[in-house]
Amino acid sequence: MKYDNNYIGRVLRVLRINNDYSQKEIAEHLLVDRSTYAYYESGRVSPSVHIIKKLSLFYNISTDALLIENNNLPKSVENEFFAYYEKLSKHDKICLMNRLAAIS
């Protein structure tokens, strides 16, 4: 199965920002260079299975949440969601993530 690096990158960026981490902090946790982590977020490089596992444990989410897009949503709706999400306050982002965690 081929994964969409851009999707993974967007998810990683949202998780990092929502949790108030810098790219450097996440890279240090993963034991990779900051530039390597930046490539993950930009979609230029796909994280290895080992890195995906470390990220899922770090953020306490399933690997599926990092890898598998909800194919029921058209791309335009997904893009709107990410644009809307990035405009939310930190408090609203936390509330949204908590609700999503409760239903998954």
C-alpha positions in Angstrom: 0.0 0.0 0.0 1.3 3.4 -0.9 0.9 6.2 1.5 0.4 9.9 0.8 3.5 11.7 2.1 1.6 15.1 1.9 -1.1 13.8 4.1 1.3 12.4 6.6 3.2 15.6 6.6 0.0 17.7 7.2 -0.9 15.4 10.1 2.6 15.7 11.6 2.5 19.4 11.4 -0.9 19.7 13.0 0.1 17.4 15.8 3.3 19.3 16.4 1.8 22.7 16.4 -1.2 21.6 18.5 1.1 20.2 21.2 3.4 23.3 21.1 6.6 21.5 19.9 9.2 22.8 17.6 10.5 20.8 14.7 13.8 20.6 16.6 12.2 19.1 19.7 10.4 16.4 17.7 13.6 15.7 15.7 15.6 15.3 18.9 13.0 12.8 20.3 13.2 10.8 17.0 17.0 11.0 16.9 17.0 12.6 13.4 18.2 15.9 12.1 15.7 18.8 12.2 16.0 19.1 8.4 14.9 15.4 8.1 11.9 16.0 10.2 11.1 19.1 8.2 11.1 16.9 5.1 8.6 14.6 6.7 6.3 17.6 7.3 6.7 18.9 3.8 6.0 15.5 2.3 9.4 15.4 0.5 10.4 12.3 2.5 8.4 9.5 3.9 9.1 8.5 7.5 10.3 5.0 8.1 8.1 2.4 9.8 10.3 2.8 12.9 9.7 6.6 12.9 6.0 6.2 12.4 5.9 3.9 15.4 7.9 6.4 17.5 5.5 9.2 16.5 2.4 7.2 17.3 3.7 6.4 20.8 4.9 10.0 21.3 1.5 11.5 20.4 -0.5 8.5 21.8 -2.3 7.9 18.6 -2.6 4.9 16.3 -0.3 4.4 13.3 -3.4 4.4 11.2 -4.2 7.9 12.2 -0.8 9.0 10.8 -1.0 6.9 7.6 -4.5 6.5 6.4 -6.6 9.3 5.0 -10.3 9.3 5.3 -11.1 8.5 1.7 -14.7 9.4 2.2 -13.9 13.1 2.1 -13.1 14.9 -1.1 -9.7 16.6 -1.2 -11.3 20.0 -1.1 -13.2 19.2 2.1 -10.0 17.8 3.6 -8.0 20.9 2.6 -10.8 23.2 4.1 -10.6 21.2 7.3 -6.8 21.7 7.7 -7.1 25.4 6.8 -9.9 25.8 9.4 -8.0 23.8 12.0 -4.8 25.9 11.7 -6.9 29.1 12.4 -8.3 27.7 15.7 -7.0 28.9 19.0 -4.8 26.6 21.0 -7.7 25.9 23.4 -10.1 25.0 20.6 -7.5 22.8 19.0 -7.1 20.9 22.2 -10.9 20.5 22.6 -11.2 19.2 19.1 -8.4 16.7 19.5 -9.9 15.5 22.8 -13.2 15.0 21.1 -11.7 13.2 18.2 -9.7 10.9 20.6 -12.9 10.1 22.5 -14.7 8.8 19.4 -11.8 6.9 17.8 
